[in-house]
Amino acid sequence: MITIAALISGGNFEQLKAHFNIGKQNGITQKQIVEIITHLSFYVGWPKAWSAFNLAKEVYQSKEV
């Protein structure tokens, strides 16, 4: 979760999708990812949050674990 938060904060979206997948494999739920991104949005800005939401949506809508 800390790595995901750091990547979103820094705007490092190239690596973010891979870390979302790793988080999903390790039990981070879709609800938790939404909470993390929503909380961060007030600190890092909505443009970064929306970019992160789009990547999270791709990962969490996928049937792969």
PyMOL commands that set and color helices and strands:
alter all, ss='L'
color gray80, all
select helices_A, chain A and resi 2-10+13-25+30-44+46-61
alter helices_A, ss='H'
color red, helices_A
deselect
rebuild
show_as cartoon
